């Protein structure tokens, strides 16, 4: 009996510790309810991996729409997103995803700004029933001269492929990718965030426009967050707006200490962005599930102004990887 009593006390303490961890964390998810998105050998397009992704709730269709990098295992570039395109899936409850096909196609003519691939959709947004999804446009066979393109759906997102602007909406010196767009549905400007790797090193930059489909209307993108001297490289992997506060999730490759995800925030969409939690720049190990790869590529999923789930890039089988997700933890 003393042994059982001690065991019960230990379990009770562990539960309290876990609850305390969740209470202190912005990223709170229920591990008992997993979601998974995968493309097995039995899928319509065969075995393929899924990498960077964004999920948008469409209230009129009553569905979530997933836009994601898809790389066939037979691609000579696997696991990298070169010569790849962005595919569309849908689900009513973040499970049992239906595959629709390629929503954002690469260019058809040599010299097109996206001729050699479209990739890294970090965050899309919905405005008056239309989904806007920015992407990294690869111009050359060497996948250089990358700029930011913008695709947009029809009123029925499942009508594919989607439309695209004829020219980039952001094109800074160097390479532009990892692209997010945010709009609050209240007539405010669209806010664009992306990673730039240029003459000044890695930067997370911001631009805005009230007429997003007019390429020249976008302001020149400018840095929104200072890169720490301890950080060698950055990737933008998440962007959301909650109650007037803008949140960015940035994968940071450290000179020493591996790779971590910084959680930054600002009330001003143009920054400056600082650590969301005082004296804690990075997500904790408990903020990420197991099996994640490429640092997880965390994606907050929004519905009606609140986070409903989180998704990550994760290992699945053999060389194949895909997505895992969990709903937010309910208190």
C-alpha positions as CSV (number, residue, x, y, z in Angstrom):
1,X,0.0,0.0,0.0
2,X,2.8,2.5,0.8
3,X,4.2,1.8,-2.7
4,X,0.8,2.4,-4.4
5,X,0.3,5.6,-2.3
6,X,3.7,6.9,-3.4
7,X,3.0,6.0,-7.1
8,X,-0.4,7.9,-7.0
9,X,1.3,10.9,-5.5
10,X,4.0,10.8,-8.2
11,X,1.4,10.6,-11.0
12,X,-0.5,13.5,-9.4
13,X,2.7,15.6,-9.3
14,X,3.5,14.8,-13.0
15,X,0.0,15.8,-14.1
16,X,0.3,19.1,-12.2
17,X,3.7,19.7,-13.8
18,X,2.2,19.1,-17.3
19,X,-0.7,21.4,-16.6
20,X,1.7,24.1,-15.4
21,X,3.7,23.7,-18.6
22,X,0.6,24.2,-20.7
23,X,-0.5,27.1,-18.7
24,X,2.9,28.9,-19.2
25,X,2.9,28.2,-22.9
26,X,1.3,29.9,-25.9
27,X,1.4,26.6,-27.9
28,X,-1.1,24.4,-26.1
29,X,-2.3,21.2,-27.9
30,X,-4.0,18.0,-27.0
31,X,-1.7,15.0,-27.8
32,X,-4.6,12.6,-27.3
33,X,-6.3,13.8,-30.5
34,X,-3.9,13.5,-33.5
35,X,-4.5,14.6,-37.1
36,X,-2.4,13.5,-40.0
37,X,-2.0,14.5,-43.7
38,X,-0.1,12.1,-45.9
39,X,0.3,11.1,-49.5
40,X,1.1,7.3,-49.6
41,X,1.8,5.2,-52.6
42,X,-1.9,4.6,-52.9
43,X,-2.7,8.3,-53.3
44,X,-3.9,9.8,-56.5
45,X,-0.4,11.3,-57.2
46,X,1.6,8.4,-55.7
47,X,3.9,8.6,-52.7
48,X,5.0,12.2,-51.9
49,X,6.1,14.4,-49.0
50,X,4.4,17.5,-47.7
51,X,6.5,20.4,-46.3
52,X,5.6,24.0,-45.7
53,X,1.9,24.6,-45.4
54,X,-0.9,26.9,-44.4
55,X,-4.5,26.2,-43.4
56,X,-7.4,28.6,-43.9
57,X,-10.9,28.2,-42.4
58,X,-13.6,29.1,-45.0
59,X,-16.9,29.9,-43.2
60,X,-19.1,29.8,-46.3
61,X,-17.8,26.4,-47.3
62,X,-17.6,25.3,-43.7
63,X,-14.2,23.7,-44.5
64,X,-10.5,24.1,-43.8
65,X,-8.4,24.5,-46.8
66,X,-4.8,23.3,-46.7
67,X,-2.2,24.7,-49.2
68,X,1.1,22.9,-49.1
69,X,4.4,22.2,-50.8
70,X,4.2,18.6,-52.2
71,X,7.4,16.8,-53.4
72,X,7.0,13.4,-55.1
73,X,9.4,10.8,-53.7
74,X,10.4,10.1,-57.3
75,X,11.5,13.8,-57.7
76,X,15.3,14.1,-58.1
77,X,15.1,17.1,-55.7
78,X,13.3,15.3,-52.9
79,X,13.2,16.2,-50.0
80,X,13.7,19.8,-51.2
81,X,11.0,22.0,-52.8
82,X,12.7,22.6,-56.2
83,X,10.5,22.6,-59.4
84,X,7.6,21.9,-57.0
85,X,4.1,23.3,-56.9
86,X,1.5,24.0,-54.2
87,X,-1.4,21.5,-53.7
88,X,-4.8,21.9,-52.2
89,X,-6.6,19.7,-49.7
90,X,-9.8,20.2,-47.6
91,X,-11.4,18.9,-44.5
92,X,-14.4,19.8,-42.3
93,X,-12.8,18.8,-39.0
94,X,-9.0,18.8,-39.7
95,X,-9.1,15.1,-40.3
96,X,-9.9,12.9,-43.3
97,X,-8.4,15.4,-45.7
98,X,-9.6,15.3,-49.3
99,X,-7.0,15.9,-52.0
100,X,-8.1,18.3,-54.8
101,X,-4.9,18.8,-56.9
102,X,-2.5,21.6,-57.8
103,X,-3.9,25.0,-56.8
104,X,-0.8,27.1,-57.6
105,X,1.1,26.0,-60.7
106,X,4.6,27.1,-61.7
107,X,5.1,29.3,-64.8
108,X,5.0,27.9,-68.3
109,X,7.4,30.1,-70.1
110,X,11.2,30.5,-69.5
111,X,11.7,33.9,-68.0
112,X,8.4,33.8,-65.9
113,X,9.2,34.8,-62.4
114,X,7.9,31.4,-61.1
115,X,9.0,29.2,-64.1
116,X,11.1,26.9,-61.9
117,X,8.8,26.3,-58.9
118,X,6.3,27.8,-56.4
119,X,6.9,27.0,-52.8
120,X,6.8,27.9,-49.0
121,X,3.3,29.2,-48.4
122,X,3.6,30.1,-44.7
123,X,0.2,31.8,-44.2
124,X,-2.8,32.5,-46.5
125,X,-5.7,34.8,-45.7
126,X,-9.4,35.0,-46.5
127,X,-11.1,38.2,-47.8
128,X,-14.8,38.3,-49.0
129,X,-14.8,34.6,-49.8
130,X,-11.5,34.7,-51.7
131,X,-8.3,33.0,-50.4
132,X,-5.1,34.9,-51.0
133,X,-1.9,32.8,-50.8
134,X,1.6,34.2,-51.4
135,X,4.5,32.0,-52.4
136,X,8.1,32.0,-53.2
137,X,8.6,32.2,-57.0
138,X,11.7,30.6,-58.4
139,X,12.8,32.2,-61.7
140,X,15.9,30.2,-62.8
141,X,17.1,26.6,-63.2
142,X,19.5,27.3,-60.3
143,X,16.4,28.4,-58.2
144,X,17.9,31.9,-57.8
145,X,16.2,35.3,-58.3
146,X,13.5,34.2,-56.0
147,X,10.7,36.7,-55.5
148,X,7.2,36.7,-53.9
149,X,4.2,35.8,-56.1
150,X,0.5,36.0,-55.1
151,X,-2.2,33.5,-56.0
152,X,-5.9,33.9,-55.3
153,X,-8.8,31.5,-55.4
154,X,-12.2,31.7,-57.1
155,X,-15.3,32.0,-54.9
156,X,-15.1,28.2,-54.9
157,X,-11.6,27.4,-53.8
158,X,-11.9,23.9,-55.2
159,X,-11.9,25.3,-58.7
160,X,-8.2,24.9,-59.6
161,X,-5.7,26.0,-60.6
162,X,-6.0,29.4,-59.0
163,X,-5.3,32.8,-60.5
164,X,-1.9,34.5,-60.0
165,X,-0.6,38.0,-60.3
166,X,1.4,38.5,-63.5
167,X,4.5,39.9,-61.7
168,X,6.0,39.6,-58.2
169,X,4.5,41.6,-55.3
170,X,7.9,41.8,-53.6
171,X,11.3,41.3,-55.1
172,X,14.3,42.4,-53.0
173,X,18.0,42.0,-53.8
174,X,18.8,38.4,-53.0
175,X,16.4,35.5,-52.4
176,X,12.8,35.9,-51.1
177,X,10.8,33.0,-49.7
178,X,8.8,31.7,-46.7
179,X,5.9,33.9,-47.4
180,X,2.9,34.9,-45.2
181,X,-0.1,37.3,-45.7
182,X,-2.5,38.6,-43.0
183,X,-5.7,40.6,-43.3
184,X,-8.2,41.2,-40.5
185,X,-11.4,41.4,-42.7
186,X,-12.1,44.9,-41.5
187,X,-10.9,46.9,-44.5
188,X,-7.4,47.3,-43.2
189,X,-4.3,46.8,-45.4
190,X,-3.1,43.3,-46.3
191,X,0.2,42.7,-44.5
192,X,2.9,40.6,-46.2
193,X,5.8,39.0,-44.3
194,X,8.7,37.0,-45.8
195,X,12.3,35.9,-45.4
196,X,14.9,37.7,-47.4
197,X,18.5,36.3,-47.8
198,X,20.4,39.2,-49.4
199,X,23.4,41.4,-49.2
200,X,22.6,42.3,-45.6
201,X,22.1,38.7,-44.5
202,X,19.0,37.0,-43.4
203,X,16.0,39.3,-42.6
204,X,12.3,39.0,-41.9
205,X,10.6,41.8,-43.8
206,X,7.2,43.4,-44.1
207,X,5.2,45.1,-46.8
208,X,1.5,46.2,-47.1
209,X,-1.1,47.1,-49.6
210,X,-4.9,47.9,-49.7
211,X,-5.1,46.6,-53.3
212,X,-3.1,43.3,-53.2
213,X,-3.7,42.2,-56.8
214,X,-2.0,45.4,-58.1
215,X,1.6,44.5,-57.9
216,X,2.9,48.1,-57.8
217,X,0.7,48.9,-54.8
218,X,2.9,47.0,-52.4
219,X,5.3,49.1,-50.4
220,X,9.0,48.1,-50.5
221,X,9.5,45.4,-47.9
222,X,11.5,46.5,-44.8
223,X,12.9,44.5,-41.8
224,X,10.7,44.1,-38.8
225,X,12.9,42.2,-36.4
226,X,16.5,42.4,-35.5
227,X,18.4,39.2,-36.0
228,X,20.5,38.2,-33.0
229,X,24.2,37.8,-33.4
230,X,23.9,34.2,-32.3
231,X,21.7,33.4,-35.3
232,X,23.2,32.2,-38.6
233,X,20.1,31.8,-40.7
234,X,16.3,32.4,-40.4
235,X,13.1,30.9,-41.9
236,X,9.6,32.3,-41.4
237,X,7.2,29.5,-40.6
238,X,4.1,31.0,-39.1
239,X,2.2,34.3,-38.9
240,X,-1.2,35.1,-37.3
241,X,-3.2,38.0,-35.9
242,X,-5.1,37.6,-32.6
243,X,-6.9,40.4,-30.8
244,X,-4.8,43.1,-32.4
245,X,-1.4,41.4,-31.8
246,X,0.6,40.1,-34.7
247,X,2.6,36.9,-34.1
248,X,5.5,35.6,-36.1
249,X,7.2,32.1,-35.7
250,X,10.7,32.1,-37.0
251,X,13.0,29.1,-37.4
252,X,16.5,30.2,-36.3
253,X,19.7,28.3,-37.1
254,X,22.1,29.1,-34.3
255,X,25.9,29.2,-34.7
256,X,25.9,27.1,-31.5
257,X,22.9,25.3,-30.1
258,X,21.2,23.8,-33.2
259,X,17.9,25.0,-34.5
260,X,15.1,26.7,-32.5
261,X,11.8,28.4,-33.2
262,X,11.5,32.0,-32.1
263,X,8.0,33.3,-31.1
264,X,7.9,37.1,-31.8
265,X,5.0,39.6,-31.6
266,X,4.1,43.2,-32.1
267,X,1.0,45.4,-31.9
268,X,2.3,47.3,-35.0
269,X,2.2,45.1,-38.1
270,X,5.4,46.9,-39.3
271,X,7.2,46.0,-36.1
272,X,9.5,46.0,-34.4
273,X,8.8,42.4,-33.3
274,X,10.2,41.2,-30.0
275,X,10.0,38.0,-28.0
276,X,6.3,37.2,-27.2
277,X,7.3,36.0,-23.7
278,X,9.7,38.2,-21.7
279,X,13.2,36.8,-21.5
280,X,12.1,33.7,-23.6
281,X,12.7,34.0,-27.3
282,X,12.2,30.3,-28.2
283,X,9.5,27.7,-28.0
284,X,10.3,25.1,-25.4
285,X,10.8,21.4,-26.3
286,X,7.3,20.6,-24.8
287,X,5.8,23.0,-27.3
288,X,6.6,20.6,-30.1
289,X,5.4,17.0,-30.6
290,X,7.8,14.2,-31.4
291,X,8.5,13.0,-35.0
292,X,8.9,16.6,-36.2
293,X,11.6,17.2,-38.9
294,X,13.0,20.4,-40.4
295,X,12.3,22.0,-37.1
296,X,8.6,21.3,-37.4
297,X,7.4,24.2,-39.6
298,X,4.8,25.0,-37.1
299,X,1.4,26.3,-38.4
300,X,-1.2,27.8,-36.1
301,X,-4.7,27.1,-37.5
302,X,-7.2,30.0,-37.0
303,X,-11.0,29.9,-36.9
304,X,-13.2,32.9,-36.0
305,X,-10.2,34.8,-34.6
306,X,-9.0,32.0,-32.4
307,X,-6.5,29.2,-32.7
308,X,-8.2,25.9,-33.2
309,X,-5.1,23.7,-33.8
310,X,-1.4,23.5,-34.6
311,X,0.2,21.5,-37.4
312,X,3.8,20.5,-38.0
313,X,6.0,18.9,-40.6
314,X,6.8,15.4,-39.4
315,X,8.5,12.1,-40.5
316,X,6.1,9.4,-41.6
317,X,7.5,6.4,-43.4
318,X,10.8,5.7,-45.1
319,X,11.9,8.9,-46.8
320,X,8.4,10.3,-46.8
321,X,7.3,13.1,-44.5
322,X,4.0,14.9,-44.1
323,X,1.9,16.7,-41.5
324,X,0.7,16.0,-38.0
325,X,-1.6,18.2,-36.1
326,X,-3.4,18.5,-32.7
327,X,-6.3,20.6,-31.6
328,X,-5.6,23.2,-29.0
329,X,-5.9,22.0,-25.4
330,X,-9.3,22.8,-23.9
331,X,-9.4,24.0,-20.3
